[in-house]
Amino acid sequence: MAGALGYHSTDPDRGARLCFHLKPGSYDTAGLIEVLEQMKVFYHGERVVLVWDGLSAHWSRAMRAWAAEQDWITL
């Protein structure tokens, strides 16, 4: 499972929104990028700060290249 818990920085009274994705097996970089693209839609393109752990797919060259092209997400 991949998931994100988001809070509105401009309106904290709106509360948290949980976005998650279920998939059999494990995630690779391509799979995580697909999840992040869905997250962008879920959060309506709002700015997102994402805290990753040390999973290699989180820090791969392809992930860093993809993230560098995004203006809505900070890893």
SULVEN-V523077 format. One record per run of one state. SS is the DSSP state (H for helix, E for strand, C for the rest). FROM is the first residue (numbers start at 0). LEN is the number of residues. If there is no record, write none. Layout:
# SULVEN-V523077
ss = <SS & SS>
from = <FROM & FROM>
len = <LEN & LEN>
This chain:
# SULVEN-V523077
ss = <C & E & C & H & C & E & C & H & C & E & C & H & C & H & C & E & C>
from = <0 & 1 & 7 & 11 & 14 & 15 & 21 & 28 & 42 & 47 & 49 & 55 & 58 & 60 & 68 & 72 & 74>
len = <1 & 6 & 4 & 3 & 1 & 6 & 7 & 14 & 5 & 2 & 6 & 3 & 2 & 8 & 4 & 2 & 1>
